[in-house]
Amino acid sequence: MNIAFDAKRYFHNTTGLGHYSRTLVNSLIEYYSENNYFLMNPKPSSKFAAPELSNVTEINPPDNFYQFFTSAWRSKGMIGDLISNDIHLFHGLSHEIPIGIQKTKIKSVVTIHDIIFEKYPKQYNLMDVWIYRRKFKSACKNSDKIIAISQQTKNDLIEIYKVPEDKITVCYQSCNPSFLTQLPSEQLECIRKRYNLPEKYLLYVGSIIERKNLLNICKAIKQLKGDLSIPPLVVIGEGSQYKQEVENYIQAEDLGLDVVFLSDDLVAKSLITFKTAADFPAIYQMATAMIYPSIYEGFGIPVLEALCSRIPVITSNISCLPEAGGEGAFLIDPFNPSDIAAAIETILTDPNLVQKKIQKGILHAEKFNNKLVTDAVMGVYKSLF
């Protein structure tokens, strides 16, 4: 079978959509090597490269017009390239498929990660909401099958877009297998020195936006100061307006030594191993705990990455996050800083419970291992032929 992917995020995205694209596509190539894989890339990348294998082909826009108007190639122009390469199935890895693909003989699948902009439209630009809505609805209507990365996302598609239930298959995402490898202490210490990380620290990974709820972590740390020796919080992620709100709170409450914005560090910014997240497994494994009290997610990949890293996880008791964390996570009310503070205190003072949670987390993470996830996706593909 000749399978093509919208590979923009595969080659250029260093956050969740990119990690999903690379992990899934590379796993399909590994476990189903009998197929030919075509990565539709709108422009050359200096960050990530396609596997150098005989059954993997990277395709770029063929002429100057589409090389300049890459979005036009992705939205429609690539159909000619799909036809000329005898593609049997196209997978839009992040919410989109080319306009008009349903009029060809090419079967199509689209992955919908979330429709958060429908739940929290005020956190988005109005024009962005309009564009996303058109793209997502078109992909849901015209694709042959939809992959939702959680039951929460499937439920939202049924409720908000009235998508027929039998058109949607839940295929959970997996995390990069590198998170499963326990690194030797020498390598961990090398990474610690590279980023000047403290001996103990709490960890937050994610965009610094209102929905991700970093401010309430800071409020929880403020509550605990003076009662316990609280490790500093290391933050990996970018932000703008909401980040400024968080920084204003940190300054007002004298938490400057308690919160470290690693993504602002000049050394981190300069390292390709930070930009591509290659050093993240080590950063996770050295953390005292991951804190991810998001108010709403499609899945919440940092939760799974933390479980695989064998560290305790604090996450929300709403949205899809109980799906991601299972019995291995400390589930909290994300709207209540005191609840977050209580979970941090438990992790710092009850090592026996922490070890029990970590073991449950390891078992829970097995539900999302690469082979199971890849088999589920391939099952969706095969159902169309």
N, C-alpha and C positions, 0 to 999 in steps of 0.2 A: 504494500500500500504506500502511496506517495502522500505524505502528510505535511502540510505547511502551517506555519504559525505567524501571527503578527508579533514580530520579535523586537519591536521598539524597546519595550521594557527589559527584555532579555539583555540587550546590549548597552543600554544607557541608564537604567534606573538602579539606584543603590539602596532603595528602601523596599517596602513590602512587596510591591508588584514586581519588582525586579527579582527579588529572592524567589518568589513563587514561580516566575517564568523560568529562571535558570534551573531551579531544583526539579521542576516537572519535566522540562524538555530534556535535560541531561539524563534523568532517570528513564524516560521513554527510550532514549538512544541506547542506554545500557541494557535495559531488560527486554527490549523489543527491537533487536538489531536487524531483524529481517525486513524492516520497513526503511524507506528513504525519507529523510527529514529535510525540509526546506525552511530556512529562517529568513523571513521577509524583513529586512533591516533598512529603514529609510535613509540612513547615512552611516558611514564608517565610524567605529567606536575605538577609543583608546583605553577604555576601561575593561571591557570583557571581549573575549574572542570565542568564536564557534569551535567546537571540537574538530580537530583535523582528522576526520574519518571519511572513508569513501562514500558512506551513505548520508553524509551531512553536507548541505549546500547552503551557503549564504547568498541571498539575492538582494541586490540594491536597485534603486530606481534606474531604468535603462537609458534615460535621455536627460538632457539639460533642464527641460521644463520640470520634470518630476524630481530631479535632484535639487532644484530650487524650491519647488512647492511640494515638500515631502508629505505634508498633511493630505494633499489632494491624492497623492499616490496611495497612501494608507487607506483613505476613505473610499476610493473607487479605482484609481489607476492600476493598482496591482492585479486586478482581475485578469488582465491580459497576460501577465506573467504567470499567474496560476494556471491559466488554460494552456499556455505554451509549454509549461513543464508537466502537463498531464497530472495535475494535482487531483487526488480523489477526495481529500478531506481537508478543510481549513479550520483551524482552531484560533479564535480570538481570545487571547489570554487575559485580556483586561477590558471587558465590557463592550467591545466593538467588533463588528465584522464589516467587510467592504459592502458598500451600497450596491445592490443589484446581484449579489452572489446567489441569491435564491433563484435567479433566472437562468443560472448555469446548471450543469450537471454535477457541480462540486457540492458535496455535503458540507454542512457547517455546524460547528459547536462554539458556544461562547461561554466563558467563565464570568460570572457575576460575583464579585467579591462582597459588595455591599451596596445599599442605596441610602447611605447615611445622609446624603444631601436632601432626601425626601423627608427624613425624620427630623433633621436639624437645619432647615434651609437658612435660618438667620445667621448661621456660622459660615455661609458661603456668599460669594458675590452673586447677585440676581441673574446676571448674564450667564455665569457658570452653571447655575441651577437649570436654566433653560436649555443650555447646550447639552448638559449631562442627561437631562430627561429625554430629549429627542434621541440622542445616541443610544441610551440604554433601552428605551422602548422599541426602537427600530431593531436593535440586536435581539431582543427577546421575541419580537414578532417574527422576524425573518430567518432566524437560525433554526436548524433542525432539532437541536437539543441544547439545553442550558445546564451548565454545571454551576451549582451553588456551593460555596466553600464552607457553609455551615447550615444547620437546620434553621437557624435564625434568619439567614439570608433567604432561604427558600420560602419561609413563612412570609417574609416581607414582600417577596415577588408575587406571591399568591394574593396577599391582602391588598397591596397598593397598586400593582400593575395588572391584577386579575389574570396572571399567567396560569394556564392549565397545570394542575399539579403533576400530571404524568409526563409533562415536557421537561421537568426539572429533576436532576439527580444530584444528591448531595455527595460530593467528593471532597473530603477534607484535604487541606494542604499539609505538606510535610515541611520540615525545616532542613536546612543544609546538613548533610550527614556529618560534617566536621564538628557539630555540636555534640555528637555522641562519643567522640574520642576524648578520653580523659588524658590531658596533657601532662607530661612530666614536670616536676617542680622547677627544674632548671629553666624550662621554656616559659613557665608562668612567671618566674622572677624576671626573666628578660623582658617580658611584656610589661610587667609592673614598672620596671625602671624606664622603659621606653616612654610610658605615658605619665610617669611620676605619680602613680596611683598609691593611695594610702594602704596600710597593712590590712585594714578592714574597711569595707564600704558597702552601702546599699546602692542598688542600681535601678535606673530608669532608662528605658530605651523606647524612643518614639518621637514623633513630631511634637513640638511644643505648641499645642493648640488647645482651645478650651475643652473640647470633648475628651482629650486625653487626661486632663484633670491633675496636672502636676502641682498646681497651687494647693490642692488639698493634701498632698504629700508633705509639702513645706509646712502647712498648718499643723499636721500631725507631729512633725519633728519639733516644732515650736512647743507643743504641748508636753513632749517628753523631755525636753532639755531641763537639766537640773535634777531629774529623778533617776535617769540612767545615763550611762556613757554611750551616746548614740554615735555610731559610725557616720561619717559624712555621706551625703547622697551624691553619687556620680551620675550626671545626666548626659545621655547621648541623644542628640536630636537638634533640629533647627526650628526656629520660630520667629515671629515678628511682634505683632501687637500683643498677643496673649503672653508671649515670653517677657515683654516689657512689664506687664502686670505682675508676673511672677517675680521678676527682678526687683520691682518696687517693693513688694512685700518682703523679700529677703533683706533688703536694705533697711526697711522700717523696723523689722524685728531682729536686727543684728544677727542674721544667719549667714553672713558672708563666708564664714569658714566651714559652714555645714552643708553647703551645696556647691558642687563643682560642675561647671558646664564644660565637659570635655570637648565637645564639638567646636568650642570657641578657642581651644588651645592651639597655638601656632604650630607646635610639633604635630599634633594630631591632624590638623588641616593639611599638612604637607605630605602625609604618608599615604601612599596608595593602598597599603594594607588596612588603613582605617577607612578610607573612602569606599573600598570594596567589601568591608566588613570581615576581611580575612583574619583580623586579630580579635574579633568579637568572641569566639569561643573561649579564649583565654580570659578575656575581661569578664565574661559571665562566670566562669568556673572559680574565679577568685572572689566573687561577690558574696557578701553575707546573705543577701536576699535580693530578689527581683521584686519591684513594686510597680504594678500596672493597673491602677484603679480607673481604667477608662469607663466612660459612661455608655459608650456604644461602639461596637466593632463588627466587622464582617467575620473575623475569626480571632485575631490577636496573636500573631505569630511569636512575639517575644515571650509569651507565656509558655508555649511549647518549647522554644529554644532554652528557656530556663529549666524546665522539667528535664530535658535531655542533658542539660549541664549539671544536673544533680544538685541544684540549689533550691532553697525554699522560695515559694512564689506567693505573693499577696496580689489578688486580683478581685475584680468586681463580681457581685452575686447577681448581676443582671446582664441583659443582652446575651451574646453567645459565649461569654467568658467562662461560665460554668462548663460549657461543652469543651472548651480548650483546656481548662485546668483540672476538671474532674475532682476526685477525692484527694488528689495530690496538692491542691492549692488551698491556701487560706483565703476563703471568700469573705469579702467585706462589703458594706454599704458604701459606695464610692462618694456619696453626697455627705458622708459623716466623717470628718477628720478624726474624731475620737475613735471610731471603729478601725481606721487605718492605724492609728497610734497603738491601739490594743494589740493588733496583729503583729506590729513591729516589736512590741514589748514581749509578746509570747515567743517570737523567734529568738530574741536575745536572751531569754531566761529559761526556756524549756527545751533543752537539747534533745531529750528523748522524744518528745512530740515532733520536733523538727525532723528527726531521722525517720520516724514513721511516715510522715508526710512525703519525704523525699522518696522513700521506697514505693509508696502508692503512686507518686508522680512518674516514676520510671515505668511502672506497669501501665499507667494511663497513656504515656507517650507511645507505647507500642502500637496503640490503635492508629497512630498516624505515621507509622514507619514508611519509608519510601516505596517499598515493594507493594504494600497494601494499597497505598494511594495511587500508585502508577497502574496497578491492575484495575482499580476502579475506573480510572479515566479511560484506559484502553477498552474496558467493557462498554463504556458509552460510545466510543468510536465504532466498535464492532456491531453495536445494536442498529447502526444505520445502514448496514450492508447485508 
